[in-house]
Every structure is written in C-alpha cells, then in structure tokens.
Amino acid sequence: MSKKIASARISAESSALLKELNDSLPFDKALYREDIEGSRAHAWMLMKQGIISPEDYEAIDRGLERVLEEIENGTFGLDGGDEDIHMAVERRLTELVGDAGKRLHTARSRNDQVAVDFRLYVLRHDRQIAGLLRELIASLLHRAEEHVETLLPGMTHLQHAQPTNLGYHLMAYASMFRRDVERFENSYERNNLSPLGCAALAGTPHPIDRRLTAERLGFREPTLNCLDTVSDRDFALEILFNIATMMMHISRLSEELILWSTSEFGFVRLSDKHATGSSIMPQKKNPDIPELLRGKTGRAYGNLVSLLTVMKGLPLAYNKDTQEDKEGVFDSVRTAELSLKVLREMIDEMTINREAMEAACAKGHLSATDLADWLVREAGLPFRDAYHIVGSVVNRAEELGKDISEMRAEELAQVDPRIGEAACELLDNRRSMNARASEGGTATERTREQIRRMREWLSQETLA
C-alpha cells in the first residue's frame, strides 16, 4: 500500500518541499497511544452498530494492539515517510490485517480523529499537572508548618515593610498554586467532551452512536456541534494559558529564591544537587535551577501567543494551519511537568537560615505602622496625623542609628509626648507580626489556620 493513503484526488507525487512542510509525524507521533485508543473505541462502536462485522472488528482490535506493541518495543519505528501518526497506524494495521484495516476509517475523518487524540492527550496532562501541583503544595505546607514563628521581613517595592513569618510567605505561594490546580481541574471538566463521530465537519450518514465511544473513552458526553468541534482548539489554548500562568507563579518564587540565596540576603542555601559552579571562579555556587525555571516561563508564554495567533483568523471548519497546535503544547507540557518536579525537590532539600531572616527584621523600621495604629487607637488621632508623627519618629531613629523597634520610651516621647512605655512595647517585631491577626493575616495562629484549611482542601477528592 502506498504511504499516501489519504490522497484519492491527488495523482502526482508531492513536492519534496511540500512534504517537508506538511508532514507532522516527527512531532505528532507523541499521540500514538491516544490514536490507537481512539481507533479501538471507534471500531468497537462500528461493530456494535452493525456497520462492520464482528470478524472485522476482532481483526482490527487485535491488529491495533499489535501496532501498539510494535511501537513501544521499537519494531515499528515512527520515523518513516508517513504523513502523520494517523496514517502511520492505519497503514501498519492494514499491512497486518488486510482489508479489515481499510474499514476502520468508516464514518470517521482525520479531522475528528486528530481532535479526539489531541483532546485525550490534553485532558490526561491536565490531570497529571494538577497532581504535580498538589504535590508541590504539600511540600510548601510542610516547610510552612516548620516556620510559622520564623520572622521574615515582608516587603513591598522590594523594600522592608512589615514583619511577617516565613510560613505565611510560603502560604502565599501555596495559594497561587491552588488556583493553578483549580484552573487545570476546571479545564478538564469543561473540555471532557468527545469529538469522535463528528467526521469532517457535519457528522456522518452512517448510524453511529457517539455516546458509546464517548463512554468507552472516558468522556462525559459527546460535543454538541460538529462544525465547532473539528476546528475547536480552546482546550489546547486553555492548557497553554494554565501552564503560562503557573510558570509565572513558579518564576516569582524562583526569583525570590535567587535573591534569598545571595550573600546579601543569605536566607536560604540550595542543595548542591540543585546548584552549579563556575568555570573560572572556584568559590561560586550558582542557583541555576531557579534561573532556568524563570527563563522557561518566557517559553511557555511564547507557545500560548503562537497558538492564539494561529487561531485568530481561521474560518470554519478545519484548516491545515491547525496542525501548528501541537508542538507548542507538547513543549509546554514537558516544561511544566519537569519544572514542577524539580521545584518541589529543591524546596524539600533547601536549607533555611532562620537567624538571617530574623536579623533582617531589625532593619527598615518594620513596626512603624503599629505605632501609627496605636496613636489612632489610644490617642484618638486621625490616621493621617499619626502617620506624619511616626514619620518623624523614624527620622529620629535614623539620626540615632537605630531601628524603630530598638528605641526607648524616652526617645519616643521626645518626638511626641503622647508616645510612652505602652507604645514602646508594641514596637517589638514578633509582637507586631502576631498583632496582625485578622483573617488571612500573618499572625502565627492565623498562619496555622491557613495551613490547616489548605490541608483540608488538599485532602479532597481529585480528578479521576
């Protein structure tokens, strides 16, 4: 059989350049499992509906199982002259089982075939990435639980702002990654619909049952409209968007780990397993993993923008442009899954320097807002007046070469006589941190509450 089995209308040999431009086997061979799974379900439905004989179905099913074995053991290499994975599988099947193999494509087009293959792939990785995110969150919760009392300077504009604890800071990232989990799981639920049976664009005159194949393949139900289905790539755009957003969160965490591992901060030390040296400077220990994770975020963004651009001008229904949907998704999925695994391992094994974090809280006048709040609460001042008084207190602390938390009561009273011993006590950074006990705040007890609630969410049933 000619490898050009999908070309009944075209008689001339394709240009070598057209073939190079058109053939997708080098990358869509990644879908071989999904293609064979979808074909077995389709053949089973054809037999159930009396469209092919039980004998032909048995031959097709055995043949497809054999093709799968040959691909996985390397005896059928997917590096030949076939146009795509669909044609490669069908060609080999027909070589194995003869005319029965030619009946497989009855009531089916490559349009719905590729749509079901690709959708199965994306849904499978929605689940896998959500699972890896949950494992990362579990690691963050473990480290957070260890450090609910470890003081850490909270920052805005990368300037010291208010005292927090490290567990609270890590819970901020756990919250980001929880939203990522929810996006992947929501995408899975929304897109868990079967394209199989839509054929080229308008359905088929054969008496098929799309619900049979949907159930067999684990979809919730068939898609509603065949014209939309064969050209729909929203599910692919969603996983690309979800990965891009997740990688943005990973990049933000990576940036902080890079900063925190510098001599200037010294808050964390990465394991030697997760750092590299310099080719010329023997003292160097470089944070290559977080730097690479930060860099790969741009790659994930590019894959999303690329597919958005491909899809923006396509008329209904299928167009060959849509072949450009897969490479970016495959790349982003690989990047996402590897990034999550290595980030979790790095967090589990990094060393946290409590002393350096707590020493950093003695700089930047972190408890200044507590004094302003005290003047509002105890002296009855409008907040804006209290704000300016505390600004003067900070200026005086600078003149004395002190942090505001180190000022004595008499030094505070020199700035404003209404500030006394009681105000001096509340400038302690640990007290300041624990004073922020409103829901969602940084107080140790509130941080423990956030950890508990996140653990409860994490224990809930995940996608099947």
C-alpha angles and dihedrals in degrees: 000000000000115000087229091075095145095061110085093144098044116076104170122080112260119253111262088236092052089050092051091048096043106040114097101177094105090068109016091058083088085078096060095113093049092045093053092043091052092046093051091051091047093050091048091053092048089054093046090052093048093245093122128022123259088244092056090046092052091050092048094047093048090045094051090049088052092049090052091051092048093051093048095046092044099242091116105048119203094215102088133101099288116129096228143342092273094057092042093055094044093048093051091044091054091048088055102042106019122212094002087068090057090060094060095085093057111129091005137098130198084245095068091031094060090041092056093043093050094043092051089051094049094046091050091053093044085062095043095049092046088053093050090049090053089053090051091050090051089055092049090050091052093052091042091053089055092054110039088122099039107112115229128177108247110216142204120187084008087289124120109268118158136347116264134160126253093240089058091050092051090048088060089062092043087056092052092050091047089059088050090053090051091051093053092045093047090049090051093052094045096048099039091113127120121242093187113120096029089106115188098339112302107051124254137278090227114103095249127160110221092186091062093057093041091056093043091053095045098252119143092232141321121289116265104233124032095203091058094040101060093050098036116115098159089114090057092046089050095055089046091050092045091050092046091052092045091049089051088057091046089050093053091051090045091053091054092048089051091052094042092052094056123102089246092062105019091183096134139019118209119222115260085242089066101043137063136212133236124263090225110016109067094195095059126113108180125200094227097157097059089041091054092046089051090050096047089059089076089053091055090049090052093053091053095048091046094058093041087055093048092051101042099086105029118127119214130307132019120330128181089242086076089072084079090069099086113053093060092048093048090049095047092047092051091046093048097048095046092045093053093048096049094042092054092048091049093050092048092053105036119109118234119213105213093179094056092048093049093045089054089058089067089070130070100032093265095178096054093107089056089061092050090049090050092054090051093046102039105024096037094233123155108256093243091056090047089049092058093045091054089048087060090048090054090050089052091049089053090052089052092047091240140121113245089246089063097053119116122231093252091052090052092047091054088066095044124357092215089070110086145154094303091057091048092059095054092056090076106116097225091050089047091052093049092045089069092081100140114124109288091017130133100253111127093244091049090049090052088050091053091050091050093049092047090051090052090053091046091054093057120107114281131207116300 
